[in-house]
Amino acid sequence: LAKYLNKEGRVVMREVRDRDNQILASCLLFKDHRRIYNLISNLFPDGRTKLANYFLYDQLFKENRNSGLLFDFEGSDLEGVKYFYKKFSIANQPFPVIKINDLPAPLKWLKK
């Protein structure tokens, strides 16, 4: 998917490196006509102590401030990640979930 979208100019990849050229943080984002979607974010141990993620996202926000695009963090169930993303949140916009249990009756009851 990333290769396909990259051909259309819809992939954003960024990284933060220290003076020794070691990667501290990186991210992969997709964009469409309305949003920039934060798909994958990596923070390495030295990046955590140097607050590289804050720098990374600050640069992304500055880079896109006049684009009219919304930044979508995509959320997380990991407490540390959720806490970090919540600092930037203006509004929580949960997405709907549909669960379909189309198993035969005995299995359907066990699944519940």
Residue pairs with C-beta under 8 A, 6 or more apart in sequence:
1 30
2 11
2 28
2 30
5 11
5 30
10 30
10 31
10 32
11 28
11 29
11 30
11 31
12 27
12 28
12 29
12 30
12 31
12 36
12 60
13 26
13 27
13 28
13 29
14 26
14 27
14 29
14 56
14 59
14 60
15 23
15 24
15 25
15 26
15 27
15 56
16 23
16 24
16 25
16 26
16 47
16 52
16 55
16 56
17 23
17 24
18 24
18 46
18 50
22 44
22 46
23 42
23 44
23 47
24 43
24 44
24 46
24 47
24 50
24 52
25 41
25 42
25 43
25 44
25 47
25 52
25 53
25 55
25 56
26 41
26 42
26 56
27 38
27 39
27 40
27 41
27 42
27 56
27 60
28 39
28 40
28 41
29 36
29 37
29 38
29 39
29 60
30 36
30 37
30 39
31 37
31 69
34 69
34 70
35 69
35 70
35 71
35 72
36 60
36 64
36 69
36 70
36 71
36 72
37 72
37 74
38 71
38 72
38 73
38 74
39 74
41 53
41 81
43 52
43 53
44 52
46 52
47 53
53 84
57 88
60 71
61 71
64 71
71 88
73 85
73 88
73 89
75 82
75 85
75 94
76 82
76 85
101 108
101 111
101 112
103 111
